[in-house]
């Protein structure tokens, strides 16, 4: 994982608590790159704590926008339970690294 994520771990933990995240993983190119300057976007896999539907949408979009603001780059936020393509799931599993767990 690139140093950019480690350097703001406290802020990431705060965001995850604020938006009801159970688990957050980074995957894809951000895991493979050693230099932040080479990362074009960040791919995150998220699992939320159980909440009402309206709060779920607020948590999802709130976290997405907060992550984009924090990193200053585009973020793809994938909900783990929404992955139905086995090939995509295999690709995610091959590179995922834990960022936060409640």
NORJOCOR-V169129 format. One record per pair of residues at least 4 apart in sequence whose ideal C-beta (glycine too) atoms are under 7 Angstrom apart, sorted by the first residue. I is the first residue (numbers start at 1). J is the second residue. If there is no record, write none. Layout:
I|J + I|J
This chain:
1|5 + 1|6 + 1|26 + 1|31 + 1|97 + 2|30 + 2|33 + 2|34 + 2|35 + 2|36 + 2|39 + 3|7 + 3|36 + 4|8 + 4|36 + 5|9 + 5|26 + 5|99 + 8|12 + 8|70 + 9|13 + 10|14 + 11|15 + 11|70 + 12|16 + 12|99 + 12|100 + 13|17 + 13|100 + 14|18 + 15|19 + 15|63 + 15|66 + 16|21 + 16|24 + 16|100 + 19|59 + 19|62 + 19|63 + 20|48 + 20|49 + 20|51 + 20|59 + 21|46 + 21|48 + 21|63 + 21|100 + 21|102 + 22|47 + 22|48 + 22|49 + 22|102 + 23|47 + 23|100 + 23|101 + 24|44 + 24|46 + 24|99 + 24|100 + 25|44 + 25|45 + 25|96 + 25|97 + 25|98 + 25|99 + 26|30 + 26|31 + 26|42 + 26|43 + 26|44 + 26|97 + 26|99 + 27|31 + 27|43 + 27|45 + 27|92 + 27|95 + 27|96 + 28|43 + 28|95 + 29|33 + 29|39 + 30|39 + 30|42 + 30|43 + 31|95 + 31|97 + 32|95 + 33|38 + 33|39 + 39|73 + 40|73 + 41|73 + 41|74 + 41|75 + 41|76 + 42|67 + 42|71 + 42|73 + 42|75 + 43|76 + 43|78 + 44|67 + 44|75 + 44|77 + 44|78 + 45|78 + 45|80 + 45|92 + 45|96 + 46|63 + 46|77 + 46|79 + 46|80 + 47|80 + 48|56 + 48|59 + 49|102 + 51|55 + 51|56 + 51|59 + 52|56 + 53|57 + 54|58 + 55|59 + 56|60 + 57|61 + 58|62 + 59|63 + 60|64 + 60|77 + 61|65 + 62|66 + 63|67 + 63|77 + 64|68 + 64|75 + 64|77 + 65|69 + 66|70 + 67|71 + 67|75 + 67|77 + 68|74 + 68|75 + 71|75 + 78|82 + 78|83 + 83|88 + 83|89 + 83|92 + 85|89 + 86|90 + 87|91 + 88|92 + 89|93 + 90|94 + 92|96
